[in-house]
Amino acid sequence: MDTAIKVAFASTDMTHIDQHFGAAESFAIYAINPEEAQLVEATQFGKLDMDGNEDKLDAKIKALEGCVAVYSQAVGASAVAKLKAASIQPIKVSAGAEIAGLIEALQDELRQGPTAWLAQAIKRLQGPSATRFDAMEAEGWDE
């Protein structure tokens, strides 16, 4: 799954989205490509209150390093800002949404052509093109 994207889901049962991002006790992290999805990690944080303590956000965001998105039932404004700064797209879904269905929708999107946020995430993962200077040279660009 070399070309897979990593996506996190705020879930206690690893089947449904049932957590607010800031108070999430655990995340199911999947590697997803158009053909398959694989659980690669399950993080555990223990029981946390939605108390406005933002220190807990940093540990969660660090645990999601490499993920392009995180699905949760809610996410606060400060968490959205921190996630975006870490290049992680926060996605709010209805409580009880099934992870399998969300993965299937992502796979469909990957097959049919990603939306703007997903296309940007894929581009970031791929990094700069090794041939980006060749086109400039062909146009006669010179330092």
Accessible surface in RSA format (square Angstrom, percent):
REM  Atomic radii and reference values for relative SASA: ProtOr
REM  Chains: A
REM  Algorithm: Lee & Richards
REM  Probe-radius: 1.40
REM  Slices: 20
REM RES _ NUM      All-atoms   Total-Side   Main-Chain    Non-polar    All polar
REM                ABS   REL    ABS   REL    ABS   REL    ABS   REL    ABS   REL
RES MET A   1    73.05  37.8  16.75  11.1  56.30 134.0  22.61  19.2  50.44  66.8
RES ASP A   2   152.52 106.8 112.86 112.3  39.67  93.8  38.34  90.2 114.18 113.9
RES THR A   3   119.95  85.3  93.12  94.4  26.83  63.9  82.98 111.5  36.97  55.9
RES ALA A   4    20.15  18.5   2.25   3.5  17.91  40.7   2.25   3.2  17.91  47.4
RES ILE A   5     5.13   2.9   5.01   3.7   0.12   0.3   5.13   3.7   0.00   0.0
RES LYS A   6    66.50  32.4  65.28  40.1   1.22   2.9  33.56  30.2  32.95  35.1
RES VAL A   7     0.00   0.0   0.00   0.0   0.00   0.0   0.00   0.0   0.00   0.0
RES ALA A   8     0.00   0.0   0.00   0.0   0.00   0.0   0.00   0.0   0.00   0.0
RES PHE A   9     0.00   0.0   0.00   0.0   0.00   0.0   0.00   0.0   0.00   0.0
RES ALA A  10     0.00   0.0   0.00   0.0   0.00   0.0   0.00   0.0   0.00   0.0
RES SER A  11     0.00   0.0   0.00   0.0   0.00   0.0   0.00   0.0   0.00   0.0
RES THR A  12    63.54  45.2  37.47  38.0  26.07  62.1  25.63  34.4  37.91  57.3
RES ASP A  13    71.97  50.4  49.32  49.1  22.66  53.6  39.08  92.0  32.89  32.8
RES MET A  14    48.96  25.4  39.80  26.3   9.16  21.8  39.80  33.8   9.16  12.1
RES THR A  15    68.90  49.0  65.70  66.6   3.20   7.6  44.30  59.5  24.60  37.2
RES HIS A  16    58.39  31.9  58.39  40.6   0.00   0.0  40.51  41.7  17.89  20.8
RES ILE A  17     0.00   0.0   0.00   0.0   0.00   0.0   0.00   0.0   0.00   0.0
RES ASP A  18    48.33  33.9  35.56  35.4  12.77  30.2  23.47  55.2  24.86  24.8
RES GLN A  19    26.55  14.8  23.80  17.4   2.75   6.6   2.97   6.3  23.59  17.9
RES HIS A  20    45.62  24.9  41.77  29.0   3.85   9.9  27.27  28.1  18.35  21.3
RES PHE A  21     0.00   0.0   0.00   0.0   0.00   0.0   0.00   0.0   0.00   0.0
RES GLY A  22     6.96   8.6   0.00   N/A   6.96   8.6   6.87  18.9   0.09   0.2
RES ALA A  23    15.06  13.8  12.22  18.9   2.84   6.5  12.28  17.3   2.78   7.4
RES ALA A  24     0.00   0.0   0.00   0.0   0.00   0.0   0.00   0.0   0.00   0.0
RES GLU A  25    46.61  26.8  46.61  35.3   0.00   0.0   3.69   7.1  42.93  35.0
RES SER A  26     2.49   2.1   2.49   3.3   0.00   0.0   0.23   0.5   2.26   3.2
RES PHE A  27     0.00   0.0   0.00   0.0   0.00   0.0   0.00   0.0   0.00   0.0
RES ALA A  28     0.00   0.0   0.00   0.0   0.00   0.0   0.00   0.0   0.00   0.0
RES ILE A  29     0.58   0.3   0.58   0.4   0.00   0.0   0.58   0.4   0.00   0.0
RES TYR A  30    33.91  15.8  33.91  19.3   0.00   0.0  11.86   8.9  22.06  27.2
RES ALA A  31     9.65   8.9   9.65  14.9   0.00   0.0   9.65  13.6   0.00   0.0
RES ILE A  32     0.25   0.1   0.00   0.0   0.25   0.6   0.00   0.0   0.25   0.7
RES ASN A  33    14.21   9.8  13.65  13.2   0.56   1.4   0.69   1.7  13.52  13.1
RES PRO A  34    36.22  26.4  36.04  32.9   0.17   0.6  36.04  29.8   0.17   1.1
RES GLU A  35   138.86  79.7 106.75  80.8  32.11  76.4  64.50 124.7  74.37  60.7
RES GLU A  36    89.45  51.4  84.91  64.2   4.54  10.8  25.83  50.0  63.61  51.9
RES ALA A  37    40.20  37.0   9.83  15.2  30.37  69.1   9.83  13.8  30.37  80.4
RES GLN A  38    97.26  54.4  93.53  68.4   3.73   8.9  23.56  50.2  73.70  55.9
RES LEU A  39    83.76  46.6  60.18  43.1  23.58  59.3  60.18  42.3  23.58  63.5
RES VAL A  40    72.21  47.5  36.59  33.1  35.62  85.8  43.19  37.5  29.02  78.7
RES GLU A  41    79.41  45.6  70.91  53.6   8.50  20.2  29.39  56.9  50.02  40.8
RES ALA A  42    51.45  47.3  26.31  40.6  25.14  57.2  26.31  37.1  25.14  66.6
RES THR A  43    14.23  10.1   9.34   9.5   4.89  11.7  14.23  19.1   0.00   0.0
RES GLN A  44   131.16  73.3 101.28  74.0  29.88  71.1  55.23 117.6  75.93  57.6
RES PHE A  45    57.15  28.6  27.98  17.3  29.17  75.9  35.98  21.8  21.17  60.6
RES GLY A  46    39.31  48.5   0.00   N/A  39.31  48.5  36.79 101.0   2.52   5.6
RES LYS A  47   169.23  82.6 138.61  85.0  30.62  72.9  96.18  86.6  73.04  77.8
RES LEU A  48    52.98  29.5  43.55  31.2   9.43  23.7  45.93  32.3   7.05  19.0
RES ASP A  49   100.89  70.7  91.83  91.4   9.06  21.4  20.51  48.3  80.38  80.2
RES MET A  50   132.25  68.5  93.37  61.8  38.88  92.6  90.65  77.1  41.60  55.1
RES ASP A  51    92.37  64.7  54.13  53.9  38.24  90.4  36.51  85.9  55.85  55.7
RES GLY A  52    67.16  82.8   0.00   N/A  67.16  82.8  42.88 117.7  24.27  54.4
RES ASN A  53    72.94  50.3  62.47  60.4  10.47  25.2  21.40  51.5  51.54  49.8
RES GLU A  54    74.11  42.5  68.60  51.9   5.51  13.1  29.68  57.4  44.43  36.3
RES ASP A  55   114.52  80.2 104.30 103.8  10.22  24.2  29.19  68.7  85.33  85.1
RES LYS A  56    32.23  15.7  23.20  14.2   9.04  21.5  30.25  27.2   1.99   2.1
RES LEU A  57     8.89   4.9   8.89   6.4   0.00   0.0   8.89   6.2   0.00   0.0
RES ASP A  58    79.29  55.5  73.28  72.9   6.01  14.2  32.33  76.1  46.96  46.8
RES ALA A  59    56.62  52.1  44.85  69.2  11.78  26.8  51.85  73.0   4.77  12.6
RES LYS A  60     0.58   0.3   0.58   0.4   0.00   0.0   0.58   0.5   0.00   0.0
RES ILE A  61    20.92  11.9  19.55  14.6   1.37   3.3  19.55  14.1   1.37   3.7
RES LYS A  62   150.49  73.4 137.68  84.5  12.80  30.5 100.56  90.5  49.92  53.2
RES ALA A  63    34.11  31.4  12.93  20.0  21.18  48.2  25.12  35.4   8.99  23.8
RES LEU A  64     0.08   0.0   0.00   0.0   0.08   0.2   0.08   0.1   0.00   0.0
RES GLU A  65   122.95  70.6 110.69  83.7  12.26  29.2  48.07  93.0  74.88  61.1
RES GLY A  66    42.99  53.0   0.00   N/A  42.99  53.0  31.73  87.1  11.27  25.2
RES CYS A  67     5.48   4.1   0.14   0.2   5.33  12.5   0.00   0.0   5.48   5.9
RES VAL A  68     5.03   3.3   4.73   4.3   0.30   0.7   4.85   4.2   0.18   0.5
RES ALA A  69     0.00   0.0   0.00   0.0   0.00   0.0   0.00   0.0   0.00   0.0
RES VAL A  70     1.42   0.9   1.26   1.1   0.15   0.4   1.26   1.1   0.15   0.4
RES TYR A  71    14.75   6.9  14.75   8.4   0.00   0.0   4.39   3.3  10.36  12.8
RES SER A  72     1.81   1.5   1.81   2.4   0.00   0.0   0.00   0.0   1.81   2.5
RES GLN A  73    56.71  31.7  50.54  36.9   6.17  14.7   4.51   9.6  52.20  39.6
RES ALA A  74    29.86  27.5  29.80  46.0   0.06   0.1  29.86  42.0   0.00   0.0
RES VAL A  75    33.38  22.0  11.34  10.3  22.04  53.1  11.72  10.2  21.65  58.7
RES GLY A  76    32.51  40.1   0.00   N/A  32.51  40.1  31.84  87.4   0.67   1.5
RES ALA A  77    89.79  82.6  68.19 105.2  21.60  49.1  74.70 105.2  15.09  40.0
RES SER A  78    46.35  39.2  35.59  47.5  10.76  24.8  31.18  66.4  15.17  21.3
RES ALA A  79     3.41   3.1   3.41   5.3   0.01   0.0   3.41   4.8   0.01   0.0
RES VAL A  80    45.65  30.0  45.65  41.3   0.00   0.0  45.65  39.7   0.00   0.0
RES ALA A  81    62.44  57.4  50.28  77.6  12.16  27.7  57.22  80.6   5.22  13.8
RES LYS A  82    67.16  32.8  61.68  37.8   5.48  13.0  45.28  40.8  21.88  23.3
RES LEU A  83     0.00   0.0   0.00   0.0   0.00   0.0   0.00   0.0   0.00   0.0
RES LYS A  84   108.00  52.7  91.98  56.4  16.03  38.2  61.95  55.8  46.06  49.1
RES ALA A  85    92.46  85.0  49.19  75.9  43.26  98.4  62.81  88.4  29.65  78.5
RES ALA A  86    46.52  42.8  19.14  29.5  27.38  62.3  31.07  43.7  15.45  40.9
RES SER A  87    48.46  41.0  38.83  51.8   9.63  22.2  20.20  43.0  28.26  39.6
RES ILE A  88     3.68   2.1   2.51   1.9   1.17   2.8   3.36   2.4   0.32   0.9
RES GLN A  89    43.22  24.2  40.65  29.7   2.57   6.1   5.54  11.8  37.68  28.6
RES PRO A  90    17.26  12.6   6.24   5.7  11.03  40.1   6.44   5.3  10.83  67.3
RES ILE A  91    34.85  19.8  31.88  23.7   2.97   7.2  34.76  25.0   0.09   0.2
RES LYS A  92   147.60  72.0 120.61  74.0  26.99  64.3  64.66  58.2  82.94  88.4
RES VAL A  93    24.71  16.3  15.24  13.8   9.47  22.8  23.32  20.3   1.39   3.8
RES SER A  94    89.76  75.8  73.66  98.3  16.09  37.1  43.45  92.5  46.30  64.9
RES ALA A  95    72.83  67.0  44.88  69.3  27.95  63.6  45.14  63.6  27.69  73.4
RES GLY A  96    38.18  47.1   0.00   N/A  38.18  47.1  25.60  70.2  12.58  28.2
RES ALA A  97    25.06  23.0  12.89  19.9  12.17  27.7  24.55  34.6   0.51   1.3
RES GLU A  98   100.36  57.6  93.09  70.4   7.27  17.3  20.00  38.7  80.36  65.6
RES ILE A  99     3.48   2.0   3.48   2.6   0.00   0.0   3.48   2.5   0.00   0.0
RES ALA A 100    70.25  64.6  60.32  93.1   9.93  22.6  65.00  91.5   5.25  13.9
RES GLY A 101    40.32  49.7   0.00   N/A  40.32  49.7  32.85  90.1   7.47  16.7
RES LEU A 102    31.84  17.7  30.62  21.9   1.22   3.1  30.90  21.7   0.94   2.5
RES ILE A 103    13.63   7.8  13.63  10.2   0.00   0.0  13.63   9.8   0.00   0.0
RES GLU A 104   109.39  62.8 108.89  82.4   0.50   1.2  24.41  47.2  84.98  69.4
RES ALA A 105    58.16  53.5  48.28  74.5   9.88  22.5  53.45  75.3   4.71  12.5
RES LEU A 106     3.52   2.0   2.68   1.9   0.83   2.1   3.27   2.3   0.25   0.7
RES GLN A 107    21.34  11.9  21.34  15.6   0.00   0.0   0.13   0.3  21.21  16.1
RES ASP A 108    54.55  38.2  54.42  54.2   0.13   0.3  11.49  27.0  43.06  42.9
RES GLU A 109    37.07  21.3  31.41  23.8   5.67  13.5  16.11  31.2  20.97  17.1
RES LEU A 110    29.74  16.6  12.01   8.6  17.72  44.6  12.05   8.5  17.69  47.6
RES ARG A 111   129.28  54.3  92.54  47.2  36.74  87.5  53.09  72.6  76.20  46.2
RES GLN A 112   153.54  85.9 113.82  83.2  39.72  94.6  42.92  91.3 110.62  83.9
RES GLY A 113    42.70  52.7   0.00   N/A  42.70  52.7  26.32  72.2  16.38  36.7
RES PRO A 114    50.62  36.9  31.73  28.9  18.89  68.7  31.73  26.2  18.89 117.4
RES THR A 115    73.15  52.0  63.96  64.8   9.19  21.9  73.15  98.3   0.00   0.0
RES ALA A 116    81.07  74.5  66.23 102.2  14.85  33.8  74.51 104.9   6.57  17.4
RES TRP A 117    63.49  25.5  52.73  25.5  10.76  25.3  45.14  24.1  18.35  29.8
RES LEU A 118     0.00   0.0   0.00   0.0   0.00   0.0   0.00   0.0   0.00   0.0
RES ALA A 119    42.65  39.2  35.49  54.8   7.16  16.3  37.53  52.8   5.12  13.6
RES GLN A 120   113.36  63.4 110.38  80.7   2.98   7.1  22.79  48.5  90.57  68.7
RES ALA A 121     1.02   0.9   0.25   0.4   0.77   1.8   0.57   0.8   0.45   1.2
RES ILE A 122    39.90  22.7  39.90  29.7   0.00   0.0  39.90  28.7   0.00   0.0
RES LYS A 123   151.75  74.0 148.85  91.3   2.91   6.9  92.80  83.5  58.96  62.8
RES ARG A 124   119.56  50.2  94.53  48.2  25.02  59.6  65.49  89.5  54.07  32.8
RES LEU A 125    93.91  52.3  60.92  43.6  32.99  82.9  64.64  45.4  29.27  78.8
RES GLN A 126   136.73  76.5 103.53  75.7  33.20  79.0  41.94  89.3  94.79  71.9
RES GLY A 127    33.65  41.5   0.00   N/A  33.65  41.5  22.11  60.7  11.53  25.8
RES PRO A 128   103.31  75.3  75.95  69.2  27.36  99.5  87.36  72.1  15.95  99.2
RES SER A 129    61.42  51.9  46.61  62.2  14.81  34.1  44.29  94.3  17.13  24.0
RES ALA A 130   100.54  92.4  64.21  99.1  36.33  82.6  70.94  99.9  29.60  78.4
RES THR A 131    82.28  58.5  78.60  79.7   3.68   8.8  55.97  75.2  26.32  39.8
RES ARG A 132   108.98  45.8  94.78  48.3  14.19  33.8  46.56  63.6  62.42  37.8
RES PHE A 133   109.87  55.0 107.83  66.8   2.04   5.3 108.06  65.5   1.81   5.2
RES ASP A 134    82.11  57.5  77.61  77.2   4.50  10.6  27.82  65.5  54.28  54.1
RES ALA A 135    60.56  55.7  52.32  80.7   8.23  18.7  59.33  83.6   1.23   3.3
RES MET A 136    63.72  33.0  63.45  42.0   0.27   0.6  48.76  41.5  14.97  19.8
RES GLU A 137   127.29  73.1 117.53  88.9   9.75  23.2  40.24  77.8  87.04  71.1
RES ALA A 138    92.50  85.1  48.50  74.8  44.01 100.1  61.32  86.4  31.18  82.6
RES GLU A 139   148.76  85.4 109.15  82.6  39.61  94.3  48.11  93.1 100.65  82.2
RES GLY A 140    59.70  73.6   0.00   N/A  59.70  73.6  35.21  96.6  24.49  54.9
RES TRP A 141   135.18  54.2 115.33  55.8  19.85  46.6 100.37  53.5  34.80  56.5
RES ASP A 142   127.88  89.6 103.80 103.3  24.09  57.0  29.57  69.6  98.31  98.0
RES GLU A 143   190.43 109.3 128.19  97.0  62.25 148.2  52.43 101.4 138.00 112.7
END  Absolute sums over single chains surface
CHAIN  1 A     8198.5       6224.1       1974.4       4433.2       3765.3
END  Absolute sums over all chains
TOTAL          8198.5       6224.1       1974.4       4433.2       3765.3
